[in-house]
Structures are given as structure tokens and as C-alpha cells.
Amino acid sequence: MTFVSKNADNPKFKVDLSQGKYTSKHAGLLGILFHADELPNDLYTQMNLSYDYFRKLISDLLRLGLIKRVSEDGIAGYRLTLKAKKLVYSEIQYLKYRPCVEEDTDRHYSAKRRRRKRHFAYLFALFDRVGITYEVFAKPPIQEVDVNADKVYFYTALEYKHMINIESTPFKGSKLLGFLIGRGKIISVYRTGFLMPTFGKHEVLIPEYVKRYFSAPLNTAIMICDSGSSVTHILHQIIEGKSYEKNSVNTAGYKNFYVLPSDDSFISHLDDLYIDHTETERELIDRYRINTSDKDADGRIRFLFGTGFIDDDPILLCPGNMNAAKLKYFVLNAGQKSRLSYIFCRYRDLAVLQELTKDKPIKVITID
């Protein structure tokens, strides 16, 4: 049966493909928990559940002895009990989760590892809503996945490490959570809340190692965060090159780096990852008579930070997702040169760009 939550008449997320996926909301929480290994106590913010109803579900699972509270290092959450893990050997509906339990050693996790597992829980709640398959029993093994298949699957970094075995040593310390694989692309997946994480040398190695095992190149990464306001803050940190904690931040050398919110607009951003916007760019270049050469009217060489120029005013076209790797240098150049610049974007991204450029000589124009 399909289980409808008490706030179904006023859901937080209008885009939600998880209805009917689980036999109950209890089963949905357990499914995420089997794969993520910990449930954050605020996971309801990424699901169509009210706080009160989420607390009721957690209380039910505690009463049944299937989960236990964990609060080490000042971080509150929930993990499976031994009773729950034994269900994969005795109950038909839980047999599919056996690979998850066999992977678990039930050892104590550091605060760093726990935060990583909680990021997975947030991701899996999002993937349930937008229809991305991440379950080990519902996707081909990573060594057998077809990059050009019509369906997109999520594979964890650990699944990839197991595939390359001893060669995974350089990945130690990476912030990578996994990959979206399918529709002709491999995309690195990261997640944060409000702050852009600091990337070290490990991140730069990832595209090179992936290239050894898959035919498709790895030149794109997405950083998933909580909301549109988080996108603004993180893009600001990328542009400035440092987080609010004064740590130096970068985009790890990815050619395309996108910061995406986990709200209803995520599915639109997800589609944009797989759409070729070349034709749209050509139409905009023709319509606005954009000069894409690297010389001005007097034949002088000029630096090309964006897509081109209207007269001598720099232009950046963003017909799809905003590429933080390009946006950074375009915004910085506009501020340094103190000259009018233009960004063309989708209406979906207007508010974020207006906030980012409010103190810069940049005019934001929507294209839809």
C-alpha cells in the first residue's frame, strides 16, 4: 500500500517521486538507514514529513527495538540495532538489505565519519524524491554499469574504491560521496550544508583515476546543499576563495562545478546536467549580437572571462546551471575592472545571481 503522511495536504516538496516506493514511512526510514548507516535527527527537513510526525515514526522504531539513539561527539542521530540487522536473514522484505549489513562492522565511528554517513542519509532522502536509484539491490554492480544507459544510478565512493581495490589509496581523505553514472556522463557528487568544504590534493586525482576505468571523462562535479540561500552563500565563498571559517576553498580543478539546492528546483537542475545548451547559446549570441572573439573593435587583445562581449561589455551566458568555475572569474573581473558586465540566466537562478552581484557592476538578465 501507499502510506500517506499527515502533512500530505501541504507537503514541503511538490516534486516527490517517493510516493509508493515504500510500504510505509517506517520502511522508508529503515531503507535509508540500511544504506546510510545513520539517520540525522533533522532528516525530516529533506522529506515530506512534519517534525512531529517524524518524531512519531522514530518513537515507533525505537519502541520496536529496530533503532537506537547515538549522541557521541555532541551529534544526535539513530542507528540500526542488532535486532534490525538480523532481519535481513529472517524476514523476506529485508533480505534485499543483506549486502548493507554484511558491509557493516558495527565499530565506533569518529565524528568525521558520522558526519559523512549523515550526508549520505540527506542524499538518499533527496534521491528518493527525485527518482535516482542508489540501492545496491536495484542497480547493476559498478563494474558492469553502462555509462550510456538511459537511466542514471548513484554509486558511492566506497563502491568505486572496492572496484579499483589497492589503487584506491590516494582517495583517502577525499570529500567525494560518489558518482552519478548514466546518460553518457559520470558526475562527482559532494554534499554540504552551509559552508563550502576545503578540497585538498585528493580531489584533483579523482578524474584521472576514473578515466582509467570508464570511457566517459569526468569533468563535472555537483555540490548539493540544503537550500537556495545556501547556494548563494557557497557560491560567494567560491568567488572569494575562502569560507567563513577562513579556510581556502576551490573547485578541485573540475571544468564544470555546480552548486545545487536540494529543494524542488533540484530536479530542474538535474535535467540541466544532461541537456546540451549549445543551440540556445547560439540563438542568444545571434539575438544580442554578442562578439565572441578575443579582440576588440580596435584589434586589441582582450581577456575572455565569459562568453563574449556586447560592444566591449563582457557577457556570461548561463542557459543551464551556473558553472561556479566560470562564474568566479567573471564576477571577480567585473569588480576589478569596474565596468558594466552582463549575466544571462534562467529565471530560476535570478535571485541567487542578483544577491551575488548586488555590489558589482553586473546586470542580470533572464532568458526565459
VEXMI-366199 format. One record per residue (C-alpha): x, y, z; residue in one letter. Coordinates in pm, 1 decimal, padded with zeros to 6 digits. Layout:
// residues N
LUMVO / X / Y / Z / A
...
***
This chain:
// residues 368
LUMVO / 00000.0 / 00000.0 / 00000.0 / M
LUMVO / 00098.1 / 00365.9 / -00030.0 / T
LUMVO / 00141.3 / 00533.7 / 00306.8 / F
LUMVO / 00037.8 / 00899.9 / 00316.7 / V
LUMVO / 00187.7 / 01122.3 / 00584.7 / S
LUMVO / -00021.6 / 01354.7 / 00799.1 / K
LUMVO / 00102.6 / 01661.5 / 00612.2 / N
LUMVO / 00021.3 / 01518.9 / 00267.5 / A
LUMVO / -00224.8 / 01803.0 / 00201.8 / D
LUMVO / 00051.4 / 02059.4 / 00249.8 / N
LUMVO / 00378.2 / 01893.3 / 00153.1 / P
LUMVO / 00704.4 / 02083.9 / 00175.1 / K
LUMVO / 00819.1 / 01938.7 / -00157.6 / F
LUMVO / 00584.5 / 01941.1 / -00455.8 / K
LUMVO / 00828.1 / 01725.2 / -00651.8 / V
LUMVO / 00825.5 / 01388.7 / -00476.5 / D
LUMVO / 00858.3 / 01059.7 / -00664.8 / L
LUMVO / 00890.6 / 00854.1 / -00346.0 / S
LUMVO / 00517.5 / 00800.1 / -00307.0 / Q
LUMVO / 00452.9 / 00429.1 / -00345.4 / G
LUMVO / 00820.0 / 00334.8 / -00327.5 / K
LUMVO / 00793.1 / 00202.4 / 00028.5 / Y
LUMVO / 00514.6 / 00011.0 / 00201.9 / T
LUMVO / 00521.1 / 00263.4 / 00487.3 / S
LUMVO / 00712.2 / 00565.8 / 00610.8 / K
LUMVO / 00873.8 / 00340.3 / 00869.9 / H
LUMVO / 01005.6 / 00123.6 / 00586.3 / A
LUMVO / 01130.1 / 00434.7 / 00407.4 / G
LUMVO / 01334.6 / 00547.2 / 00707.6 / L
LUMVO / 01476.0 / 00196.7 / 00753.6 / L
LUMVO / 01563.8 / 00175.1 / 00383.7 / G
LUMVO / 01765.5 / 00496.5 / 00405.8 / I
LUMVO / 01921.0 / 00380.5 / 00732.3 / L
LUMVO / 02032.6 / 00045.2 / 00590.1 / F
LUMVO / 02222.2 / 00230.9 / 00317.3 / H
LUMVO / 02345.4 / 00537.0 / 00507.7 / A
LUMVO / 02414.8 / 00371.4 / 00844.7 / D
LUMVO / 02285.9 / 00672.1 / 01041.7 / E
LUMVO / 01972.9 / 00886.8 / 01042.5 / L
LUMVO / 02019.1 / 01254.0 / 01140.4 / P
LUMVO / 01755.7 / 01378.6 / 01381.7 / N
LUMVO / 01658.5 / 01652.0 / 01133.2 / D
LUMVO / 01618.2 / 01427.8 / 00828.4 / L
LUMVO / 01252.9 / 01530.5 / 00809.4 / Y
LUMVO / 01371.2 / 01859.8 / 00655.2 / T
LUMVO / 01463.3 / 01663.5 / 00341.9 / Q
LUMVO / 01142.0 / 01459.5 / 00337.9 / M
LUMVO / 00770.6 / 01535.0 / 00316.8 / N
LUMVO / 00732.8 / 01486.4 / 00690.0 / L
LUMVO / 00647.9 / 01730.9 / 00964.3 / S
LUMVO / 00872.8 / 01743.8 / 01268.5 / Y
LUMVO / 00600.7 / 01594.3 / 01489.4 / D
LUMVO / 00527.5 / 01309.7 / 01251.5 / Y
LUMVO / 00897.3 / 01232.7 / 01206.6 / F
LUMVO / 00932.1 / 01213.6 / 01586.0 / R
LUMVO / 00637.4 / 00971.7 / 01598.8 / K
LUMVO / 00798.2 / 00745.2 / 01338.1 / L
LUMVO / 01128.2 / 00748.8 / 01526.2 / I
LUMVO / 00946.8 / 00668.4 / 01852.6 / S
LUMVO / 00774.4 / 00373.8 / 01685.1 / D
LUMVO / 01106.2 / 00233.9 / 01556.9 / L
LUMVO / 01266.0 / 00282.9 / 01898.8 / L
LUMVO / 00976.1 / 00104.2 / 02067.2 / R
LUMVO / 01007.9 / -00186.7 / 01822.5 / L
LUMVO / 01377.9 / -00211.7 / 01906.8 / G
LUMVO / 01488.2 / -00156.4 / 01545.5 / L
LUMVO / 01691.8 / 00160.1 / 01601.1 / I
LUMVO / 01894.7 / 00309.6 / 01883.3 / K
LUMVO / 01994.1 / 00664.0 / 01971.4 / R
LUMVO / 02355.0 / 00774.7 / 01927.0 / V
LUMVO / 02483.3 / 01106.3 / 02058.4 / S
LUMVO / 02860.9 / 01081.2 / 02073.3 / E
LUMVO / 03063.9 / 01395.7 / 02000.0 / D
LUMVO / 02755.3 / 01608.6 / 02054.9 / G
LUMVO / 02591.2 / 01477.2 / 01735.2 / I
LUMVO / 02245.9 / 01320.3 / 01776.9 / A
LUMVO / 02117.7 / 01053.1 / 01543.0 / G
LUMVO / 01994.9 / 00695.1 / 01508.6 / Y
LUMVO / 02149.4 / 00365.8 / 01400.2 / R
LUMVO / 02023.6 / 00013.0 / 01345.8 / L
LUMVO / 02012.7 / -00228.6 / 01637.7 / T
LUMVO / 02138.4 / -00585.4 / 01619.7 / L
LUMVO / 01773.3 / -00694.1 / 01611.4 / K
LUMVO / 01716.0 / -00490.1 / 01293.9 / A
LUMVO / 02029.0 / -00626.7 / 01128.7 / K
LUMVO / 01918.2 / -00984.2 / 01196.9 / K
LUMVO / 01600.1 / -00919.5 / 00999.0 / L
LUMVO / 01798.9 / -00944.6 / 00673.3 / V
LUMVO / 01844.7 / -01315.6 / 00744.1 / Y
LUMVO / 01489.1 / -01394.8 / 00859.4 / S
LUMVO / 01234.4 / -01157.9 / 00702.5 / E
LUMVO / 01166.3 / -01167.6 / 00326.6 / I
LUMVO / 01109.9 / -00791.9 / 00293.4 / Q
LUMVO / 01452.1 / -00721.0 / 00443.4 / Y
LUMVO / 01661.5 / -00980.3 / 00253.9 / L
LUMVO / 01749.5 / -00719.6 / -00009.3 / K
LUMVO / 01939.3 / -00517.9 / 00252.8 / Y
LUMVO / 02177.1 / -00801.9 / 00339.4 / R
LUMVO / 02472.9 / -00655.2 / 00142.9 / P
LUMVO / 02441.9 / -00338.3 / 00352.9 / C
LUMVO / 02463.4 / -00530.8 / 00678.9 / V
LUMVO / 02747.1 / -00753.8 / 00561.0 / E
LUMVO / 02946.4 / -00439.1 / 00488.1 / E
LUMVO / 02890.3 / -00303.3 / 00839.1 / D
LUMVO / 03144.2 / -00388.3 / 01111.5 / T
LUMVO / 02944.1 / -00204.1 / 01382.7 / D
LUMVO / 03254.5 / -00030.6 / 01512.6 / R
LUMVO / 03265.1 / 00312.4 / 01673.8 / H
LUMVO / 03275.7 / 00591.9 / 01419.2 / Y
LUMVO / 03458.8 / 00920.5 / 01463.7 / S
LUMVO / 03265.5 / 01246.5 / 01439.9 / A
LUMVO / 03408.5 / 01297.4 / 01090.4 / K
LUMVO / 03287.8 / 00957.3 / 00969.5 / R
LUMVO / 02948.3 / 01008.6 / 01130.1 / R
LUMVO / 02901.4 / 01340.3 / 00952.4 / R
LUMVO / 02985.4 / 01168.6 / 00624.5 / R
LUMVO / 02723.4 / 00899.3 / 00687.5 / K
LUMVO / 02467.4 / 01165.8 / 00770.7 / R
LUMVO / 02540.7 / 01337.7 / 00440.3 / H
LUMVO / 02450.9 / 01008.5 / 00271.4 / F
LUMVO / 02117.7 / 00999.8 / 00456.8 / A
LUMVO / 02033.1 / 01350.3 / 00330.7 / Y
LUMVO / 02137.3 / 01247.3 / -00020.6 / L
LUMVO / 01929.2 / 00930.0 / -00019.2 / F
LUMVO / 01621.7 / 01119.1 / 00102.5 / A
LUMVO / 01670.9 / 01358.2 / -00191.9 / L
LUMVO / 01731.7 / 01074.1 / -00437.8 / F
LUMVO / 01409.0 / 00908.1 / -00323.2 / D
LUMVO / 01220.6 / 01228.8 / -00401.1 / R
LUMVO / 01368.0 / 01278.1 / -00749.1 / V
LUMVO / 01382.0 / 00914.2 / -00857.8 / G
LUMVO / 01756.7 / 00842.1 / -00862.1 / I
LUMVO / 01835.1 / 00477.8 / -00787.9 / T
LUMVO / 02102.7 / 00426.5 / -00520.8 / Y
LUMVO / 02005.6 / 00093.6 / -00361.7 / E
LUMVO / 02259.3 / -00186.2 / -00405.5 / V
LUMVO / 01987.6 / -00436.1 / -00498.7 / F
LUMVO / 01827.3 / -00212.5 / -00764.6 / A
LUMVO / 02128.5 / -00123.3 / -00981.1 / K
LUMVO / 02396.6 / -00313.3 / -01170.7 / P
LUMVO / 02735.5 / -00357.7 / -00999.2 / P
LUMVO / 02955.1 / -00057.2 / -01067.0 / I
LUMVO / 03196.3 / -00262.4 / -01279.1 / Q
LUMVO / 02903.8 / -00357.1 / -01506.0 / E
LUMVO / 02716.5 / -00027.5 / -01532.5 / V
LUMVO / 02668.1 / 00116.7 / -01881.7 / D
LUMVO / 02765.1 / 00484.4 / -01878.7 / V
LUMVO / 02547.9 / 00541.6 / -02186.4 / N
LUMVO / 02235.4 / 00379.4 / -02039.8 / A
LUMVO / 01918.1 / 00590.0 / -02029.1 / D
LUMVO / 01890.3 / 00554.8 / -01651.5 / K
LUMVO / 02112.2 / 00738.3 / -01401.7 / V
LUMVO / 02240.4 / 00547.7 / -01097.3 / Y
LUMVO / 02423.1 / 00670.8 / -00789.7 / F
LUMVO / 02732.4 / 00477.2 / -00676.8 / Y
LUMVO / 02912.2 / 00558.9 / -00354.1 / T
LUMVO / 03282.4 / 00637.7 / -00340.5 / A
LUMVO / 03323.6 / 00317.0 / -00139.7 / L
LUMVO / 03172.6 / 00110.6 / -00422.5 / E
LUMVO / 03423.4 / 00266.3 / -00659.8 / Y
LUMVO / 03712.0 / 00204.7 / -00417.5 / K
LUMVO / 03616.8 / -00162.0 / -00391.9 / H
LUMVO / 03624.8 / -00186.3 / -00770.8 / M
LUMVO / 03975.0 / -00043.3 / -00806.9 / I
LUMVO / 04095.3 / -00219.8 / -00489.7 / N
LUMVO / 04451.5 / -00128.6 / -00385.7 / I
LUMVO / 04462.5 / 00167.5 / -00624.7 / E
LUMVO / 04211.9 / 00349.9 / -00404.4 / S
LUMVO / 04483.4 / 00454.7 / -00155.5 / T
LUMVO / 04521.1 / 00809.6 / -00297.9 / P
LUMVO / 04147.2 / 00868.0 / -00234.7 / F
LUMVO / 04194.1 / 00864.1 / 00141.5 / K
LUMVO / 04077.5 / 01198.0 / 00279.9 / G
LUMVO / 03861.5 / 01286.2 / -00020.9 / S
LUMVO / 03528.6 / 01462.8 / 00037.8 / K
LUMVO / 03373.8 / 01272.3 / -00254.5 / L
LUMVO / 03049.9 / 01088.7 / -00167.9 / L
LUMVO / 03003.2 / 00913.7 / -00500.3 / G
LUMVO / 02909.8 / 00939.5 / -00866.9 / F
LUMVO / 02601.2 / 00977.5 / -01081.9 / L
LUMVO / 02657.5 / 00738.7 / -01372.5 / I
LUMVO / 02439.2 / 00718.7 / -01683.1 / G
LUMVO / 02307.8 / 00914.8 / -01981.7 / R
LUMVO / 02660.4 / 00936.9 / -02118.6 / G
LUMVO / 02814.7 / 01105.8 / -01814.8 / K
LUMVO / 02993.6 / 01045.4 / -01489.1 / I
LUMVO / 02939.1 / 01322.9 / -01236.2 / I
LUMVO / 03110.7 / 01356.0 / -00898.9 / S
LUMVO / 02873.3 / 01416.8 / -00607.5 / V
LUMVO / 02954.4 / 01617.9 / -00295.3 / Y
LUMVO / 02728.8 / 01748.3 / -00022.2 / R
LUMVO / 02743.8 / 02019.6 / 00239.6 / T
LUMVO / 02507.6 / 02227.2 / 00447.6 / G
LUMVO / 02607.2 / 02591.5 / 00456.0 / F
LUMVO / 02986.8 / 02601.1 / 00415.4 / L
LUMVO / 03194.1 / 02508.7 / 00112.4 / M
LUMVO / 03433.4 / 02231.4 / 00221.8 / P
LUMVO / 03806.9 / 02262.0 / 00173.8 / T
LUMVO / 03934.5 / 02042.7 / -00109.4 / F
LUMVO / 04285.2 / 01900.4 / -00092.7 / G
LUMVO / 04507.2 / 01720.8 / -00342.0 / K
LUMVO / 04290.6 / 01407.1 / -00320.5 / H
LUMVO / 04009.1 / 01569.7 / -00518.4 / E
LUMVO / 04237.2 / 01656.0 / -00810.3 / V
LUMVO / 04329.1 / 01287.6 / -00850.3 / L
LUMVO / 03971.7 / 01163.2 / -00885.1 / I
LUMVO / 03911.4 / 01247.2 / -01255.8 / P
LUMVO / 04241.0 / 01083.7 / -01351.5 / E
LUMVO / 04157.2 / 00758.3 / -01172.6 / Y
LUMVO / 03802.5 / 00744.8 / -01305.9 / V
LUMVO / 03933.8 / 00784.7 / -01662.6 / K
LUMVO / 04123.2 / 00455.3 / -01624.9 / R
LUMVO / 03805.9 / 00253.5 / -01573.4 / Y
LUMVO / 03531.7 / 00432.3 / -01767.6 / F
LUMVO / 03513.4 / 00553.1 / -02125.9 / S
LUMVO / 03340.0 / 00879.4 / -02034.1 / A
LUMVO / 03559.4 / 01160.8 / -01898.2 / P
LUMVO / 03498.5 / 01305.7 / -01553.0 / L
LUMVO / 03494.8 / 01684.7 / -01581.2 / N
LUMVO / 03181.4 / 01773.1 / -01385.1 / T
LUMVO / 03101.1 / 01784.9 / -01013.7 / A
LUMVO / 02793.5 / 01890.0 / -00818.6 / I
LUMVO / 02786.7 / 02023.3 / -00464.5 / M
LUMVO / 02442.3 / 01960.7 / -00315.0 / I
LUMVO / 02336.4 / 02183.1 / -00026.3 / C
LUMVO / 02023.0 / 02248.0 / 00176.8 / D
LUMVO / 01852.2 / 02543.3 / 00008.0 / S
LUMVO / 01871.6 / 02835.9 / -00232.5 / G
LUMVO / 02014.9 / 03058.2 / 00039.8 / S
LUMVO / 02288.5 / 02800.5 / 00097.0 / S
LUMVO / 02367.2 / 02809.8 / -00276.7 / V
LUMVO / 02419.7 / 03186.5 / -00251.7 / T
LUMVO / 02649.7 / 03156.1 / 00049.1 / H
LUMVO / 02856.1 / 02874.9 / -00103.4 / I
LUMVO / 02894.9 / 03048.7 / -00439.8 / L
LUMVO / 03005.5 / 03360.3 / -00253.2 / H
LUMVO / 03269.9 / 03152.4 / -00073.1 / Q
LUMVO / 03389.8 / 03005.4 / -00404.4 / I
LUMVO / 03413.3 / 03350.5 / -00564.4 / I
LUMVO / 03604.6 / 03491.2 / -00267.5 / E
LUMVO / 03822.8 / 03178.5 / -00245.5 / G
LUMVO / 03761.9 / 03124.5 / 00124.8 / K
LUMVO / 03486.7 / 03006.3 / 00357.0 / S
LUMVO / 03350.4 / 03192.2 / 00656.6 / Y
LUMVO / 03589.6 / 02981.7 / 00862.7 / E
LUMVO / 03872.8 / 03150.0 / 00664.4 / K
LUMVO / 03967.4 / 02819.7 / 00504.8 / N
LUMVO / 04084.2 / 02839.8 / 00144.9 / S
LUMVO / 03831.7 / 02682.0 / -00091.7 / V
LUMVO / 03844.2 / 02582.6 / -00457.9 / N
LUMVO / 03652.3 / 02377.6 / -00713.8 / T
LUMVO / 03912.1 / 02097.9 / -00725.8 / A
LUMVO / 04005.6 / 02159.5 / -01088.2 / G
LUMVO / 03671.1 / 02045.1 / -01229.5 / Y
LUMVO / 03587.6 / 02213.1 / -01560.0 / K
LUMVO / 03220.9 / 02227.2 / -01457.5 / N
LUMVO / 03127.9 / 02275.2 / -01093.0 / F
LUMVO / 02766.0 / 02329.8 / -00997.5 / Y
LUMVO / 02614.7 / 02414.2 / -00657.7 / V
LUMVO / 02259.7 / 02277.1 / -00641.0 / L
LUMVO / 01990.6 / 02310.0 / -00371.9 / P
LUMVO / 01801.3 / 02004.0 / -00250.3 / S
LUMVO / 01463.3 / 02177.2 / -00282.4 / D
LUMVO / 01202.4 / 02135.4 / -00556.6 / D
LUMVO / 01428.2 / 02302.9 / -00813.2 / S
LUMVO / 01681.3 / 02020.0 / -00784.7 / F
LUMVO / 01505.6 / 01811.2 / -01048.9 / I
LUMVO / 01526.6 / 02104.0 / -01292.4 / S
LUMVO / 01897.6 / 02143.8 / -01216.8 / H
LUMVO / 01942.3 / 01767.4 / -01257.0 / L
LUMVO / 01787.0 / 01776.4 / -01605.4 / D
LUMVO / 02018.1 / 02063.6 / -01699.6 / D
LUMVO / 02320.9 / 01843.4 / -01629.4 / L
LUMVO / 02224.5 / 01625.6 / -01925.9 / Y
LUMVO / 02099.0 / 01887.2 / -02173.3 / I
LUMVO / 02322.3 / 02028.9 / -02445.5 / D
LUMVO / 02264.5 / 02405.3 / -02435.6 / H
LUMVO / 02485.3 / 02484.5 / -02735.1 / T
LUMVO / 02192.9 / 02571.0 / -02962.7 / E
LUMVO / 02041.9 / 02803.4 / -02700.8 / T
LUMVO / 02377.6 / 02979.0 / -02665.4 / E
LUMVO / 02398.3 / 03025.8 / -03042.2 / R
LUMVO / 02049.9 / 03177.4 / -03051.0 / E
LUMVO / 02137.5 / 03420.1 / -02770.6 / L
LUMVO / 02463.6 / 03515.2 / -02940.7 / I
LUMVO / 02275.0 / 03594.4 / -03261.7 / D
LUMVO / 01987.0 / 03774.5 / -03090.1 / R
LUMVO / 02206.5 / 04004.1 / -02880.4 / Y
LUMVO / 02484.6 / 04033.2 / -03140.2 / R
LUMVO / 02743.2 / 03905.3 / -02896.2 / I
LUMVO / 03102.7 / 03923.5 / -03019.5 / N
LUMVO / 03281.1 / 03606.2 / -02909.3 / T
LUMVO / 03624.4 / 03699.6 / -03046.6 / S
LUMVO / 03922.7 / 03777.5 / -02823.4 / D
LUMVO / 03985.0 / 04118.0 / -02987.1 / K
LUMVO / 03802.3 / 04447.4 / -02951.4 / D
LUMVO / 03698.2 / 04681.6 / -03232.6 / A
LUMVO / 04048.2 / 04832.5 / -03246.1 / D
LUMVO / 04216.5 / 04491.2 / -03278.5 / G
LUMVO / 04348.6 / 04485.4 / -02922.3 / R
LUMVO / 04371.3 / 04151.4 / -02745.0 / I
LUMVO / 04128.9 / 04127.7 / -02456.0 / R
LUMVO / 04086.3 / 03864.8 / -02189.0 / F
LUMVO / 03782.5 / 03643.8 / -02235.6 / L
LUMVO / 03635.3 / 03566.7 / -01891.6 / F
LUMVO / 03284.9 / 03489.0 / -02011.0 / G
LUMVO / 03110.0 / 03401.1 / -02334.8 / T
LUMVO / 03184.0 / 03722.3 / -02526.3 / G
LUMVO / 03102.0 / 04092.7 / -02543.6 / F
LUMVO / 02820.4 / 04330.0 / -02632.1 / I
LUMVO / 03022.9 / 04621.6 / -02768.5 / D
LUMVO / 03308.4 / 04597.2 / -02516.3 / D
LUMVO / 03096.7 / 04489.8 / -02216.6 / D
LUMVO / 03168.3 / 04130.5 / -02102.9 / P
LUMVO / 02886.3 / 03874.0 / -02125.3 / I
LUMVO / 02839.6 / 03541.9 / -01945.9 / L
LUMVO / 02566.3 / 03311.9 / -02073.7 / L
LUMVO / 02415.8 / 03059.8 / -01827.2 / C
LUMVO / 02136.4 / 02889.6 / -02025.2 / P
LUMVO / 02159.6 / 02590.2 / -01791.5 / G
LUMVO / 02317.4 / 02553.6 / -01448.4 / N
LUMVO / 02554.4 / 02824.1 / -01327.7 / M
LUMVO / 02909.2 / 02696.3 / -01355.9 / N
LUMVO / 03087.5 / 02818.4 / -01042.2 / A
LUMVO / 03428.5 / 02766.2 / -01204.8 / A
LUMVO / 03340.4 / 03025.5 / -01474.9 / K
LUMVO / 03122.6 / 03246.6 / -01258.7 / L
LUMVO / 03403.9 / 03308.0 / -01011.7 / K
LUMVO / 03641.9 / 03469.4 / -01259.3 / Y
LUMVO / 03368.0 / 03659.9 / -01440.2 / F
LUMVO / 03242.1 / 03823.5 / -01118.3 / V
LUMVO / 03595.1 / 03897.6 / -00994.6 / L
LUMVO / 03689.9 / 04051.6 / -01329.1 / N
LUMVO / 03381.8 / 04275.0 / -01328.3 / A
LUMVO / 03467.7 / 04400.8 / -00981.6 / G
LUMVO / 03834.3 / 04462.9 / -01063.6 / Q
LUMVO / 03765.8 / 04641.2 / -01393.8 / K
LUMVO / 03471.5 / 04840.6 / -01251.1 / S
LUMVO / 03289.9 / 04818.1 / -01581.5 / R
LUMVO / 02939.8 / 04705.0 / -01668.1 / L
LUMVO / 02904.2 / 04332.6 / -01733.2 / S
LUMVO / 02604.0 / 04112.9 / -01810.4 / Y
LUMVO / 02494.8 / 03766.4 / -01699.1 / I
LUMVO / 02213.1 / 03591.9 / -01886.0 / F
LUMVO / 02046.2 / 03317.4 / -01682.9 / C
LUMVO / 01724.5 / 03123.5 / -01628.1 / R
LUMVO / 01461.2 / 03290.1 / -01410.3 / Y
LUMVO / 01511.3 / 03001.0 / -01166.9 / R
LUMVO / 01860.0 / 03133.9 / -01085.6 / D
LUMVO / 01782.6 / 03506.4 / -01091.4 / L
LUMVO / 01753.6 / 03562.3 / -00714.7 / A
LUMVO / 02083.4 / 03387.7 / -00641.0 / V
LUMVO / 02274.0 / 03585.7 / -00904.7 / L
LUMVO / 02120.0 / 03917.2 / -00802.6 / Q
LUMVO / 02231.3 / 03859.0 / -00445.1 / E
LUMVO / 02581.3 / 03755.1 / -00553.4 / L
LUMVO / 02629.3 / 04057.9 / -00778.4 / T
LUMVO / 02442.8 / 04328.9 / -00585.2 / K
LUMVO / 02764.4 / 04520.1 / -00507.3 / D
LUMVO / 02920.6 / 04460.2 / -00850.1 / K
LUMVO / 02869.6 / 04643.8 / -01184.0 / P
LUMVO / 02682.8 / 04342.4 / -01320.2 / I
LUMVO / 02334.5 / 04337.9 / -01473.0 / K
LUMVO / 02147.7 / 04004.5 / -01459.7 / V
LUMVO / 01905.0 / 03930.8 / -01744.6 / I
LUMVO / 01668.3 / 03633.1 / -01762.2 / T
LUMVO / 01634.0 / 03432.6 / -02082.0 / I
LUMVO / 01303.0 / 03254.9 / -02010.3 / D
***
